[in-house]
Amino acid sequence: MTSIPKTRKDLFDRLDALNITHSTMEHPPVFTVAESQGLRDQIPGGHTKNLFLKDKKGRYFLVTLEENAEVNLRTIHTLIGASGRVSFGKHEALMEKLGVAPGSVTIFSAINDPGHDVTIVIDAPLMEYDIINAHPLINEATTSIAREDLKRFLADTGHEPMILKVST
């Protein structure tokens, strides 16, 4: 049985319980990096894009990168320890594993993976930013959080992210 996905309020409550400072800006729904470009002047820091991937053995990976980073999907499996080439995970698996819909994929969705079914991978260049921005489980807002606080949040969810250069 799948648990009910956490809400944005649940996420903020968890961050508050960890004494993690965060700020959120509301905006119209954005589904692509291109649609979110207009927010850059208003929200400083590194902006993210996310890839929900599946390997040949059915293992799932959430790869979080800086929004302009590019990835070679034919070779990324050799970097992240996947079994054979990866493909994009299906929408149903995304909802089941991370509790979010397409367009709302975010590193914060680790909160919806208590079984640690998804390996979190963060592209190393993203971690050069002091502030990292991601959707708070929905694509109608952007939440800003300090890099070290993001690591603390992930640790609290039981995820030890792989931080390595996967962008080309």
TAZI-V155107 format. One record per residue. RES is the residue in one small letter. PSI is psi in radians with two decimals (999 if undefined). OMEGA is omega as a letter, one per 40 degrees, with the letter a starting at -180 (NA if undefined). Layout:
BEGIN
res & psi & omega
RES & PSI & OMEGA
RES & PSI & OMEGA
END
This chain:
BEGIN
res & psi & omega
m & 2.31 & a
t & 2.41 & i
s & 2.78 & i
i & 2.26 & a
p & 2.56 & i
k & 2.67 & i
t & 3.03 & i
r & -0.70 & i
k & -0.75 & i
d & -0.75 & i
l & -0.86 & a
f & -0.68 & i
d & -0.71 & i
r & -0.78 & i
l & -0.75 & i
d & -0.72 & a
a & -0.50 & i
l & 0.08 & a
n & 0.72 & i
i & 2.14 & i
t & 2.34 & i
h & 2.66 & i
s & 2.60 & a
t & 2.36 & i
m & 2.19 & i
e & 2.58 & i
h & 2.91 & i
p & 2.69 & i
p & 2.37 & i
v & 2.40 & a
f & -0.28 & a
t & 2.85 & i
v & -0.72 & a
a & -0.71 & a
e & -0.46 & a
s & -0.09 & a
q & -0.57 & a
g & -0.25 & a
l & -0.14 & a
r & -0.68 & a
d & -0.42 & a
q & -0.40 & a
i & 1.79 & a
p & 2.83 & i
g & -3.03 & i
g & 2.20 & i
h & 2.48 & a
t & 2.71 & i
k & 2.73 & a
n & 2.49 & i
l & 2.18 & i
f & 1.92 & a
l & 2.70 & i
k & 2.43 & i
d & -3.12 & a
k & -0.43 & a
k & 0.12 & i
g & 0.24 & i
r & 2.52 & a
y & 2.59 & a
f & 2.40 & i
l & 1.97 & a
v & 2.10 & a
t & 2.21 & a
l & 2.89 & i
e & 2.51 & a
e & -0.49 & a
n & 0.00 & a
a & 2.61 & i
e & 2.60 & a
v & 2.47 & i
n & 1.80 & a
l & -0.31 & i
r & -0.36 & a
t & -0.13 & a
i & -0.50 & a
h & -0.53 & a
t & -0.40 & a
l & -0.62 & a
i & 0.02 & i
g & 0.41 & i
a & 2.74 & i
s & 1.78 & a
g & -3.11 & a
r & 2.66 & a
v & 2.77 & i
s & 2.95 & i
f & 2.39 & i
g & 2.58 & a
k & 2.72 & a
h & -0.69 & a
e & -0.70 & i
a & -0.64 & i
l & -0.79 & i
m & -0.71 & a
e & -0.76 & a
k & -0.65 & a
l & -0.07 & i
g & 0.45 & i
v & 2.76 & i
a & 2.78 & i
p & 2.46 & a
g & -0.29 & i
s & 0.21 & a
v & 2.35 & a
t & 2.67 & i
i & -0.45 & i
f & -0.26 & a
s & -0.07 & i
a & -0.44 & i
i & -0.39 & a
n & 0.24 & a
d & 1.12 & a
p & -0.39 & i
g & -0.01 & i
h & 0.77 & i
d & -0.26 & a
v & 2.27 & i
t & 2.20 & i
i & 2.20 & i
v & 2.21 & i
i & 2.21 & i
d & 2.21 & a
a & -0.72 & i
p & -0.51 & i
l & -0.62 & a
m & 0.02 & i
e & -0.28 & i
y & 2.47 & i
d & -0.62 & a
i & 2.35 & i
i & 2.37 & a
n & 2.34 & a
a & 2.80 & i
h & 2.43 & i
p & 1.03 & i
l & -0.11 & i
i & 2.73 & a
n & 0.38 & i
e & 0.25 & i
a & 2.83 & i
t & 2.26 & i
t & 2.31 & i
s & 2.40 & a
i & 2.55 & i
a & 2.56 & a
r & -0.85 & a
e & -0.57 & i
d & -0.58 & i
l & -0.74 & i
k & -0.72 & i
r & -0.73 & i
f & -0.83 & a
l & -0.72 & i
a & -0.68 & i
d & -0.49 & i
t & -0.07 & a
g & 0.22 & i
h & 2.22 & i
e & 1.75 & a
p & 2.58 & i
m & 2.08 & i
i & 1.89 & a
l & 2.78 & a
k & 1.94 & i
v & -0.21 & i
s & 2.76 & a
t & 999 & NA
END
